[in-house]
Amino acid sequence: MIVRPLQSLTKLFCLRMKHKLSLLVFLFTSLIGSAQESVPIGIDDQIDQAFAPVSTFFSNVVFFTIFDIPFVLILLVFSALFFTVYFGFPNFRYFWRAIQTVRGKYEDIENHGAKVLYGEDGIANGVDLNKVDIEEHIEALDDDLAVDGDIVDTIRDESSAGEVSHFQALATAVSGTVGNGNIAGVALAIALGGPGATFWMIICGLLGMSSKFVECTLGVQYRDVGEDGTVYGGPMFYLTKGLKEKGFATLGKIAAVVFAIFCIGGSFGGGNAAQSNQATIVIKELFNLESTGAGFWIGVVIAILVGVIIIGGIKRIAQVTEKVVPFMAVMYLVACIYIIGLNFSLIDDAIALIVEEAFNPTAFGVGSVIGVLLVGFKRAAFSNEAGAGSASIAHSAVRTKYSASEGLVALLEPFIDTVVICTMTALVIIIFNFGGFFEYGGDGSGAVIIDGLSYEGAGITSKAFAEYIPFSNIFLTVAVVLFAVSTMISWSYYGIQAWKFLFGRGKVADMVYKLLFLTFIVIGAAANMRSIWDFSDAMIFAMIFPNMVGLFFLFPVVKKQLNRYLDAIKLKREALK
C-alpha cells in the first residue's frame, strides 16, 4: 500500500527536477550564446576553456604540499635515494653490464638458462653459444641432447616468454620518455628556474636510474603471458601478484586499480596531449598559422597518423621505435653538439653558471634553492618517468628468463633521457642566453619575452637553435613532431595495457581506448600549454603513489633476482675460462 504513493511522489519529483534542469540548461546555453555573440572564440579556445578546470582540479589534488613542498616529490626523491643505497649504487656499478646486456652478450643464458648451458655437463661444453648456432653445436655432440632439432629440457628462443628483444624494449621505453619533455620541458625548467634547474635535473636523472631498475625488474618478474604469447605486464601485475605473495592481496588489488586509472590518465596527458601540444606550437610557428582553429586541425592530422600506427600493438610499435628513436635522438644530439662546439669557450662558463644557480638561484619567482630544486626535479621526473612505473609495462615484454636482466637495461633510460639529452638541450639554451635574449624566470608562467615576442616550451629551444643553425626551425619542427609521435605510440601501449586490466582484453574495450586516446591528441593540440602541462604533470606524478606501494613491498624480490642473474653471468664466465 505504501509503494504506490512513493511511486507517485517519485514521478512528481522527477518531473520537477527535469523542469529545473531544462531551465538551467536553457539559461546556460543562453549565456554561452550571448557570450559568443559578443566575443566570438575559435574552436581551440572553446576546447581550452572546457579543459582548463579539469586540469586545475587534478593538479591541486595531486600536488598537495607538506611544508610548501609537494609530497609526491618528497616520496620520489627519498625512495630513489633508498634504492640507490640499498642496491649498492646500481646506477654506477652495473652501467657497463647493462650495455652488454643490450648488446646481447648474455642472450643465450637468458633464453635457455645458465645451468643448462654452462653448468656441470652443460650443453655448451666450454663453447660460447652466443658465437655459434646452438642446434648445430648440439648435433656435433652426437648424443641425446637434441630431439628433432629441439633442445631437451630447455625453452627454445621462439617459445621464450616475451615478444621483443632487450634493444627493442629499451627503444620502446626510451621513446616513451625521450620526447618533448627533453625539448619543451627543459626549456620550461630553465625559463622558470634558471640554469640551476639543470643541475637538479641531472641529479634526479642519476637517482631515477635506481628506481627504474627496481620497477622494471618487477615488471618482468610478475608479468602475465597470454595463450597467444602476448605479454601483459607493469605495476598492475606486480601490485596484485606480488602483494598477494606477501599476504596483502586486498591492498594489492586496490593499488593496482588506482595505478591503472592514473596510467590511463598519464597516457592521455603526458604521453599524448603534452606531446601534440608542443608539436602544434612548432608547426604553427613554422607556417605562421594564426587561425583560431589551426590547433584543432593539426591535432586531427596527427591523430590520424598515430591511429594508423597503434593498431599494430607492441610488435609494430617496437619495429617503428627501434628505427625512429635512435635516428631522431642522434640527429638531435648532433645538432646540440654542433652548437655547443661552436661555442666551446663558453662551456665552462655555462657549467659554472649551472652549479652556481643551483645553490644561489636568481630566477624571478623561484625564491630559494628549494624552489629551483623543485623545478628541476619536476621536469626531470616528468621526462624520464622514473618511479612512475610506466616504463615497466614496455620492458615486461622482453624475451628473457632473468627479470633482473631487463631491470639493468632499464636503468640506462634516465641516463639517456635526462643526463644526456636534457643536459644537451639545457647547455644550448644557456649558451644562447649569454647574449641576454630573455630574463630567467620570465613572468613566472614559463613564457619568456625574446625580441618583444612571447615564447614558451619548444619555442624557446627553437629560437636558440635558430641563432646558430640556418633553417633550424624546419629541423626542430621535424624533431619535435618525431619525438611527439614516438612518445604517443609508446604511451598508447602503456595506456591500453592499463585499460585492458580494468575492462578486459576484448576488441571493443581496445577500440574504445584507442578512440579516446586519439581524441586527447586533438585536445592537446587545441588547448594552451599551461592547462595541458598541469594536467599531464598531475597524471604522471599521480602514478607514483600506487607504484611506490609495490616497490617498497617487493624490493627484496628484486635483490634476489639480481643475485640470480649475476650468478648466471658468473657461471658462464667461469665455464669459458
N, C-alpha and C positions, 0 to 999 in steps of 0.2 A: 504493500500500500504506500510505502514511503518512496518507492522507486520512481513512480510517475511524477509526483511533484518535483523531485530532484531533476528529472529529465527536462521538465518544463522550465525550471529555473536555469538549468544549464543552457538550453536553447536560447532563452532570453538574454543571458549573459553573453553568449557568443555573438548574437545579433548586435548587441550594443557595442561590444568590443570591435566587431567588424566595421560598424559605422564610424567609431572613433579612429580606427586605423585608416579607414578610407579618407577621413577628413585630414588626418595627419599627412598621409601620402600626398593628397591634393595640395595642402599648404606647402609641403616640402618641395614638390615639383614646381609649384608656382614661384617659390622663392628662387629656385635654381634657374627657372626660365627667365625671371626678371633680371637676375644677375648676369645671365648670359647675354641678354639684350643690351644691358648697359656696358658690360665689359666682355666681349666675346673672347673665348680662350680656345686654343687648339687642343687636339686630342692628346698631345704629350702632357700638357698642363693638367688636363682632366684626369689622366691616369695618375700623375704625381699627387694631385690633391686627394685622390681616393686612397693612395698607398701610404702617404706620409704618416697619418695617425697610427696605422698598423706598425710601421717601422718604429715610431716613437715609443709605443706601448711595450714592444718586446725588448727594446734597448734599455728602458728603465727597469724592467723586471730582471733581466739577466745581469746587468752591471750594477747590482746593488753594492754599496760600499761599506767597508769597515775601516774606521779611521781615515776616511776620504780616499781609500784605495779599493778598487773593485775586487771583491772577494775571489772572483774567478781567476784573476791574475795571480793573487797570492797562492791559490791552490795550484796553479800551473807551474809557477816558479819553484815552490818548495818541493813538489812532487818530482820535478826534473832533477833538482839537487839531490834528493834522496836516492833516486835510481842511479844517478851518476856515481855516487859514493858507494852504494850497496854492491853494484856490479863491477866495482874497481875501475872506473873511468873507461867504459867500453867505447866511448866516442873517440878515444885516442888509442887504446890498446888493440882494438880489433879493426881499425880502419883499413889496414892493408889486407887483412883476412877477408873483409867484406868485398874489396875489389877483386880478390882472387876468386871468391865465390861467384860474383857476377860474370867473371870471365869463363866460368865453367870448370875450374880446376878440380872441383870435388863432385862433379856431376855424376860420376859412376857410383860413388858411395851413397849419394842422395837418392838415386833411383833404385838401387839394389840392396843397400845396407853394407856397412863396413865389414862386419864379421863374416858374412857370406863370401865376400870378395877377397878380403885381406887377412882374415883370421886364420887360425891354425887349420891346415888342409883346405884353405880357401881356393876359390876358382882362379884367382889371379896368378898364383904361383910365382910371385915376385915380379909380375908384369903390371905396369901402369895401364889400367884398362881405359883410361881417357885417351890413350895414344894408339889403341888397336881396336879392331872390330871384335866385340865380345863374343859373338856367335862363332866367328872364325877361330878365335882363341880356344873356345870350348871344343870345337871339332878337332883341333890339333892335339888336344889332350887325349882323345880316343878312349873315353871312359863313359860312365853312365851319368855324367853331369848334364847332358842335354837329351831331350826327348822331342823329336820333330822340330828341332831348331829352337826350342824353348829352354829356359834355364830352370832346372828343378828347384823348387822351394824358394824361388825369388819372384819378384814382381818385375815384369817386363816394362820397358820405357813407356809403351803405349797404354799400359794399364795402371801406371803410377797415378796416385791421386794428384789432381791438378790439371790445369788447362794450358798454362803458359810457362815460359822459361823465366829464370831469375831476371834476365835483362828485360824481357817484356813486362814482367810485373813491376820492375823498377821504373821503366819508361812510362807505364800507365799511371803509377802513383805520382811520379815526378810531374807528369803532365797535369795532374790534379792540383799540384802545389805551385809549380812554376807557371805563372800566369801574370795577370795584370797586377797582382799583389807585388810583383817584382818591379814593375814599371810605374804603375799608378800609386800603389801602396807605399813604395819607398819615397816617391815624390811627396805624397801626403804627409808621411812621417817627418820629412825634412822641412816641409812648409810649416808644419805645426810646431815641431820640437827643435828645429835647427839641426846642425851637423851632429850634435851629441846623440841624437836618436839612433844614428848609425852604429855607434859603439854598443848600445844596449840591444840592438837588433842582432849583432854578431854574437853577443853573449847568450841571448835567447836561442839562437840557432845551434850553438855548441851544446847547450844544456838539453835542448829538444832532441838531440840525437839519441840520448839515453831513453827518453820517453817513447820515441818512435820504435826503438829496438824492442822494448817490453811489449807494446801493444801489437806489433806485427808478429812477434813470436807467438803470442796468444791467439792471434787471428788464424794462423796455420794450425796450431795445436788443437783448437776446438771447432774447426770448420766442419760443415756437412757436405757430403758428396752424393748427389742425386743418382738415380738409376742410370741416367744417360751420361753420367760423368761430369755434369755441371756442378761447379763448386759454389757453395754458399758459405760465406764467412764474414768475420768482422765482430765488433763488440756485442752485437745482438746474440751471438752464439757463445762467446766465451763468458758473457754475463749469465746466460741461462744454464749452460752445461757446466761451466767452471764453478759457479757459486753453488750449484746443486751438489757437486762433489764435496764442497766444504760444509754442506748442511744448511745452506741459506737459499733454498730453491725459490721461495716466495720473493725475497729481496732481489734475486737474480732476474726473475720474470718481470718485476716492476721496473727495474733499472733498464732492462733490455727494451721494453716498450717505450720508456721515456727517451732512451737514446735513439731508437728508430724514428720517433716523431721529430726529434731535433735534427737528425741526419737528413730526413726528407726536407725539412726547412733549410738546412745548410746547402743541400743540392739546389734548391730554388733560389737561395740568396747568394752566398759567397762563391759557390760553384757554378753560378748561372747568371743571375741578374747583374751582379757586380762586374762580371766579365763582359756581358753585352753592353753594359753602361759605358765602360771605357772604350770598347771598340767603336761604339756610336760616336763618342766625343771626338776621337781622332778622325773618323770618316767625315763627320760634319765639318771639322776644321780643314781637312784636306780639300774638300769640294766646296767649302764656303756655303754650306747649306743652312739657311736661316728659317726655313718653313716650320710652322708650329706643329706639323705632323711628320717631320723628317725622321725623328727618332722612332716613331711607330713603324714606319715603312722599312727602315733599316733593320729593325728588330724582326719584322716579318721575313725578310730575306735571310737573315742569319738563322732564324728558326727553321726555315725550310732546309738550309744546308745541314744543320745539326741533326734534324729529323731524319734525313737520308742515312746519316752515319750510324746513329744509335740503334737503329733497327737490328743491326747485326750482333749485338751483345758484346761480351768481353773479348772474344776472339777477334772480331773486326776492330774493336777499339784498340787492342794490342797491336794489330797489324798496322793501323794508322799511326798510333803514337810512337812506335818504335822507329818509324821513319821521320815523322814530323818533328818530334820533340828534340832529338839530337841536332837536327838541321837548324831549327829556329833558335835553339839555345846557343849553338856555336856561332851562328851569324850575328846574333845579338851581342855575344861576348866579344867577337872580333871587332864590332863597331865600337864597343866600350873601350877595349884595349887600344884601338886606334886613337880615340880621343884622349885617353889617358897618356898614351905615348907622345902625342903632340905637345902635351903639357907636362912632360916628365919632371921638369924642375919644380912643379907645383905639388907633386905627390906628397912629399914630406910635409909641406905646409897644410895640405888637406888632412893628412893623418893626425898631425898635431892639433888641428882645429877640432877634429872629431873627438879626440881624447879630452881636450880642454873643455869643450862644450858639454861633454858627458857629465862632468862634475861641477861645472860652473856655467850653466845654461844662460844665454842672453835672449833667447827667442821670446817674443811677446806672447804672454798668456800661459807659458809653461809653468812659470812660478818657482820651480825648485828642481833639484836633482830627481826627486820622486816623480815630478811631472814629466820630465824628458825621458826617464826610465819607463814610465807607463806608456808613453807614446811609442817608444822603440819596441818594447815587448809586445804591445798590442798589434802593431803592424807585422812584426816578425811571426808571431803566433798565428795570425790570420794567413800569412803567406805559406808557412811550412806545415801548419796544422798539427804539429807535434802535441800529443796529449788529447787531441780531439777524437782520435780513433778512426777517422775516415780512411786513412791510407791502408789500414789493416784489411779492409774489405777487398782492395785490389791485390794486396800481397798474399791473401789467403788462397788465391787461385794458382799459386805457383806449383810446379811439379817437384816435390821433394818428400823424403821420408823423415827429414830432420827439421822441425819447426824453427829452431834457432838459426838455421842457415838463412832463412828469409828475414829473420829479425836483424841479423848482421847486415844484410843487404839494405834493409830499410833505413839503417842509421846514416846511410850516405845521403838520403833525401834532404834533411835540413842543411847539411853541409853544402850540397849543390845549390839548393834554393836560396838560402839566406846568407851563408858565409861567403859564397862566391858571387852569385848573380845579383843579389840585393846590394852587396858591397860595391860591386862594379857600377851599378846604377847610381848609388849614392855619391861615389867619387866623381862621376861625370857631372852631376848636378852641383856639387860643392865647388868643383873647379870652375864650372861655368859661372857660378855666382861670385867668384873672386872679382868679377867685373862689376859687381854691385847692381845687378839687374833687379833684384827684389829683396824685400826685408823678411828675414826669417820670422816666422810666427804669423805674418800677414794680418788678417783681421780676426784670426782665431777660428775660422771656419774651414781652413785647409786650402783656400784660394789665395793667390798672391797676384800683385799687380806688376806686370812687365810691359814696359813701353806704353803705359796708360791703359792696357787691356788686362782683364781678369783671366787667369789661367789656374787650372786645378788638375790634380791627378796626372794622367798621361800627357796632358797638355804642357805641363812644366817640363817633363822629360823630353818632349818633342822640341821645345824651344832650346833646351840645352844641346841636343843633337844637331839642330839646325845651325847653331853657331859654328860648328866645326866640319860638318859634312854636308856638301851641297845636295839638295833634293832628299835630305834625310827624312823629311816629313812623309815621303812616299814609303821609304823603307820602314820607318817606325809604325806607320799605319798598317802595313802588311804584318809586321812583327806582332803588334797588339792584337790584330784580328786572329793570327795563328795561335798566339798564347790563349786568347779567349776561347776559340773553338776547341782546342785540345783540352783545356780545363773543363769546358762544358761537357764534352763527350765522356771524359773520365768520371766526372761527378754524376752524370746521368746513371752510370753503373752503380756508384755508391747509393744513390737515391733509390734506384729500382730494387736493390737488394734489401734495403730497409722497408720499402713499400711491400715487397713480397713477404717479408717477415710478419708484417701486420695483417695483410689482406689475402695472403695465399699466392701461389705461383701460377695462377690461371692466366689465360691470354687476355681476358677482359681487364683484370687488375693491371696487367702490364701496359695495355693500351691507355687506360685512364691516367696512369702516372706519366707516361710519355707526353700526352696531350697537355697535362698540367705543367710539365717541365718546359715544353715549348712555349706555353703561354707566358711563363715568367721571363723568358728571353725577351719577349716583346715589352713586358712591364719594365724590365731593367733598361732597355734601350730608350724608353719614353720618359721615365721618371728622372729627377735630378740626382746628382751624385750623393748628396748628403743623406737623403732618405734611403737610398739603395744601400749605401755602405753601412748605415746604422743598423738596418735590418740584417744585412749579411754578417756583420760582426756579432750581432746578438745570436744568430742561429749557429754559427761556427763555435763560438765560445760556450753556448749552452750545452753542446755535446760533451764538453769536458766534465761536467758534473757527474752524469751516469757512468762515463767511461772510467773515471778515476776510482769508482767503486770496484770495478773489475780489476784494475791494475793493482790496487793495494791488497785485495784479497788473494790475488793469484801470482804475484811476483815470485814467490818461492818455486812455482812450477817453471817459470822462465829460467831460473837458476839451474834447476835440474836438467832442462832441455839444452841449455848452453853447454853444460859439462858433458852431456851425452854427445853433442856434435863435435866438441873439441876432442873428446876421446876417440871418436871415429876418425878424425883427421890424423890424430897421433898414431892410431893403429895402421893407417895406410902409409904414413911416413916411415914407420919402423919396418913395415913389410917390404918396402922398396929399398932399404939400405943395403 
